[in-house]
Amino acid sequence: MNPFYPLVASRAHHRCEYCHAPESVFNFPFEVEHVICVAFGGADAETNLALACRSCNIYKGAYLTGVDLLSGDSVRLFHPREQAWEDHF
């Protein structure tokens, strides 16, 4: 298990920080993921780690941006350490 898991899971109240699914619904712990991946300069710091369900972690991958389907513009993906979920979605 990731050594940061207890800290990150507690901070996230054991919910995926992207879709807010409760970890208790699944039969295994969620993943500690890098919001900004190490390959793009992200660190193993508490401020760059998030709790993610497997589905969100795979879907997000190393991406930092996505395409807005309505406008076609490139937009920054949700950053759980810097943005409020309610404001972003």
URUR-V252338 format. One record per run of one state. SS is the DSSP state (H for helix, E for strand, C for the rest). FROM is the first residue (numbers start at 1). TO is the last residue. Records with the same first field share a line. If there is no record, write none. Layout:
SS = FROM-TO, FROM-TO
//
This chain:
C = 1-4, 12-14, 16-21, 26-30, 35-37, 41-45, 53-53, 61-64, 68-73, 77-84, 89-89
H = 5-11, 23-25, 38-40, 46-48, 54-60, 85-88
E = 15-15, 22-22, 31-34, 49-52, 65-67, 74-76
//
